[in-house]
Amino acid sequence: MLPMQTDTEPTPTPMPPAVRRSRARRAARALAWTVAGLVMIVMLLAAGAWWYIGSDKSLAFALAQAAQRLPAGQTLESRDVTGFAAHRRPHRLAQVPEREHRRRGE
């Protein structure tokens, strides 16, 4: 047996009208998200470049690119290059060779 339907259905309570933000506020928000996204992309690219420059193959890549961009008639030769393209400071103080000590003491 089906439940009996009545003609008087409960009326839904009316929803308050949605608050509409001004066009200037929406544009400012979109601009802020766009700038934040671009800053994030630049930071990711910079971090990736920093990581790659610190890798063992970066010096070989930099030398190969430099050799391709040399003016006509100039050459750059390199073989079995490994190392970093970025300058890294040593973690310990440099030792002065013994002969330098002798010269200074004279």
C-alpha positions as CSV (number, residue, x, y, z in Angstrom):
1,M,0.0,0.0,0.0
2,L,1.3,3.5,-0.9
3,P,1.5,6.2,1.6
4,M,-1.2,8.7,1.3
5,Q,-0.2,12.1,-0.2
6,T,-1.7,15.2,1.0
7,D,-2.4,18.4,-0.9
8,T,-0.6,20.5,1.7
9,E,3.1,19.9,1.3
10,P,5.4,21.8,3.6
11,T,6.7,24.9,1.9
12,P,10.4,25.3,1.9
13,T,11.8,28.2,3.8
14,P,13.1,30.8,1.4
15,M,16.8,31.1,1.2
16,P,18.3,34.5,1.8
17,P,19.6,36.1,-1.4
18,A,23.3,35.4,-2.1
19,V,25.6,38.3,-1.2
20,R,27.0,39.6,-4.4
21,R,30.5,41.0,-4.1
22,S,31.4,44.0,-6.1
23,R,33.2,43.7,-9.4
24,A,36.3,45.6,-8.1
25,R,36.6,43.2,-5.2
26,R,36.4,40.1,-7.5
27,A,38.9,41.7,-9.9
28,A,41.3,42.4,-7.0
29,R,41.0,38.8,-5.7
30,A,41.6,37.4,-9.2
31,L,44.7,39.7,-9.6
32,A,46.0,38.6,-6.2
33,W,45.6,34.9,-7.1
34,T,47.3,35.5,-10.5
35,V,50.3,37.3,-8.9
36,A,50.6,34.6,-6.2
37,G,50.6,31.9,-8.9
38,L,53.2,33.7,-10.9
39,V,55.4,34.2,-7.9
40,M,55.1,30.5,-7.1
41,I,56.1,29.5,-10.7
42,V,59.2,31.8,-10.5
43,M,60.2,30.3,-7.2
44,L,59.8,26.8,-8.5
45,L,61.9,27.6,-11.6
46,A,64.6,29.2,-9.5
47,A,64.7,26.2,-7.1
48,G,65.0,23.9,-10.0
49,A,67.8,25.9,-11.6
50,W,69.6,26.1,-8.2
51,W,69.3,22.3,-7.9
52,Y,70.5,21.7,-11.5
53,I,73.5,24.0,-11.2
54,G,74.6,22.1,-8.2
55,S,74.5,18.7,-10.0
56,D,77.6,17.0,-11.4
57,K,76.5,17.4,-15.0
58,S,75.9,21.1,-14.9
59,L,79.5,22.2,-15.8
60,A,79.6,19.9,-18.8
61,F,76.2,21.2,-20.0
62,A,77.4,24.9,-19.5
63,L,80.6,24.2,-21.5
64,A,78.7,22.5,-24.3
65,Q,76.2,25.4,-24.5
66,A,79.1,27.9,-24.5
67,A,80.9,26.0,-27.3
68,Q,77.7,26.2,-29.5
69,R,77.4,29.9,-29.0
70,L,81.0,30.9,-29.8
71,P,81.6,33.3,-32.7
72,A,82.7,31.8,-36.0
73,G,86.4,30.7,-36.0
74,Q,86.6,30.2,-32.2
75,T,86.5,26.8,-30.6
76,L,86.2,25.4,-27.1
77,E,87.4,21.9,-26.3
78,S,86.6,19.9,-23.2
79,R,86.7,16.2,-22.4
80,D,85.3,14.1,-19.6
81,V,84.2,17.2,-17.6
82,T,82.5,16.7,-14.3
83,G,81.7,19.2,-11.6
84,F,79.4,22.0,-10.6
85,A,78.7,25.1,-12.7
86,A,78.1,27.0,-9.4
87,H,81.0,28.3,-7.3
88,R,81.0,26.6,-4.0
89,R,83.1,27.7,-1.1
90,P,85.0,25.0,0.7
91,H,83.8,24.0,4.1
92,R,87.2,24.1,5.6
93,L,89.9,26.8,5.5
94,A,92.4,26.6,2.7
95,Q,95.8,25.4,3.8
96,V,98.8,27.5,2.8
97,P,101.4,25.3,1.2
98,E,104.6,24.7,3.1
99,R,106.8,26.8,0.7
100,E,104.5,29.8,1.3
101,H,105.2,29.5,5.1
102,R,108.9,29.6,4.4
103,R,108.7,32.7,2.2
104,R,106.7,34.6,4.8
105,G,109.0,33.7,7.6
106,E,112.1,35.1,5.9
